C-alpha cells in the first residue's frame, strides 16, 4: 500500500503543522485516559469474580445439629449421638456421620465430646457399671466430663466447639492429633 | 510529529521534540511508535464514516468474549456430572458471576448482530470488489467460526434448554445422506448426547475454534490493510481517487462510539436481565419442547419443511449452493460498479435472503404461539427456569458420600457394618468410605486381596506392621464383626 497516493486532510488542513498536531496529541491523552477509566470500570466484575475466595468462604465445615437443647437438661450420664457432618468444598459437599457424646461438666454445663480416643483413635464407649469412659483398645479411662483418669492417653477426651441456635444444640466436628498432651486440630 | 523524532537508524533527528524519557527508551527497543503510526494512520478514501464502525466493534466483542471466557473457566467443569452445578455456582454463588456469565452469553448474540451489520455494509457498499477476494473469503470463514462458537458454547451450561437445543441441532446433521450419521456420532462422541459430547464441545469452544479465529482475524486485518479501505460507494474499487482521511482521530472516535454503545447496552442488559439458567438437563424428559437461540431460529424453521426423500434438497443442496454462492461472490461479480442502486441483481438477492431469514424466524415464533399445546409447554418451561433461578445454590453431593450412602440402601448387613465402621472411628484413619488418608491405607477393593476369614483374623490380631501404624485389635461380638467385614468388602 503506497501512502503517497493519498492527499490527506492532515497535510492540507495544517501546512504549519504544530497546532493540529498538538490538538491530536491532546485528544490522544484524553482517549488514553478515557480508555483507562472504562477499562478499570470493566475490570471490576472480573476482579470480584476472581477474588471470590477472598470475599467469601469457599470451603467450610458446617455446624451439625445434635438435637433439641431441652433434651439434654436432665442429663445424668453421657449419651452417645450420631451427627451428620457437612463439609463444603467449592461447588461440592461431602456428608459423613460421626459419633459424639453429650455430657455435663462439674458446673453442670453441657459439653460435647468426640468419641475418638486421644491416644490412638479408637471409639471410646461409656461404661455404665464403672461410671467411666473405658477405651477398649489400650484401657485408657476418662471421667463422665471427659477428663483423663488413667491409662496411656496423654490428655482427656476432646471437647468440641458448640453453639445454640433456635433451641438446637449445634456442634463443629473436628479431628485432633493423637498421642500429644495438648489438643491440636488436624482438620 | 512523534514518528519523525527518530529516523530509521534510531538516531535523533535534527529537530528534537518534547518526548518523555520512558517513551524514548521503550520506543528504541520496541518500535512502538512506528507500530502505532501504522495502525492509526490508515488512509480512508472519502473520509471517516459511521458505516465503517462494525469491524472494530466485532474485534471489541471478540476480545471481551475471550476475557470473560477465560474467567468463567476458573469455576467451570466440562463434564455431564458437574457442568450444570458449576454454572449454577457461578450464577448463584460467585460474586459478579451472574454478570460475567450474562456478558459472555449476550456477547454471543451481540456478536451475531454486529457480524450481520458488518457483512451487510460490506455487501451493500460493494466493498468486496477490487482484489479483495481473500479478504472476503477470510471474513466468510470467520462468520462460520463465530456461528460454530455460538453453537458449541450453548451446550456447556448443560441445562434443559442447552441439552435439547443441541440434541435437535446435532440430529439435523444426521439428515445429511451418507456421512450424516457418522458426523453426528463424531460430534456427539457417541450415538447419544452425554459427557463425551460436553468434552468435545468444550475442546472445540475453548481451544480449537478460538485458535482458528485468532489466525483468521489476524489475516483478515492484514488483508484489509493490504487492500486498503474501500471508501464510499462512488469510489473506484481498484484505483481510489477521493481525498483520504487518516483513521485517527475521527474514524477512531466513531468506532469508539459503537464500543461505548456496546459496553453500555450489554452492561445494562446483563445487570437488569441476567442470562437465565434452567434446571439441569434431564434426557428422560419427553415433554420438553426444544428451541434454539434466536439466531438459529431461521435454520430451525427451514429444516421443518424438508422431510423424506426431498430432505436432501433442503438440508444439503440448497444450503451448500447458498454458501458456495456467498463464498464465490467476489469471483463472480467482477463489475467495478459499487453503487447499490446500479446493482439490482445483488441488492435483490440480498433482500430475498434477509427477508427469508427474518420471515422464517418470525414464522417459527408465530407457530409456537398459535399451537396452544406448544405455547403452554413453552410457558411451563419458562416458569420452571424462573423457579430454578430463585432457588439458592445447592452444592453437589460428592461421590464419596454417595457411595457410602448407597451401601445403606443396598445391603442391611453392610449398612450395620457402616455404622460400626463410623462408630468405631475407623474412618478417622481409613477415611470416609474407606478411601484412605495419610494416616492409614485405603480399604476400597480389599475384597480382591483378602477372604472374609482372613479379614476377621487381621481385625482380631493385626500384624506387627499394622500395630506399628496405630491399628488396634478389634474386639467385637461375632455378628458385629461379620457386619463390619461385609461393609469393608462392599467398599469400591
Interface residues (C-beta under 8 A of the other chain):
Chain A: X1 X3 X5 X6 X7 X8 X9 X10 X12 X17 X21 X24 X25 X27 X28 X31 X38 X42 X44 X45 X46 X48 X49 X50 X51 X52 X55 X56 X82 X88 X89 X90 X91 X92 X93 X94 X95 X96 X97 X98 X99 X115 X116 X120 X121 X122 X123 X136 X137 X138 X175 X178
Chain B: X1 X2 X41 X43 X45 X47 X67 X68 X71 X74 X75 X82 X85 X86 X88 X89 X93 X94 X95 X96 X97 X99 X100 X103 X225 X226 X228 X240 X243 X244 X245 X246 X248 X249 X252 X253 X256 X260 X263 X393 X395 X396 X397 X398 X400 X401 X404 X405 X419 X422 X423 X424 X425 X427 X428 X429 X432 X470 X472 X473 X475
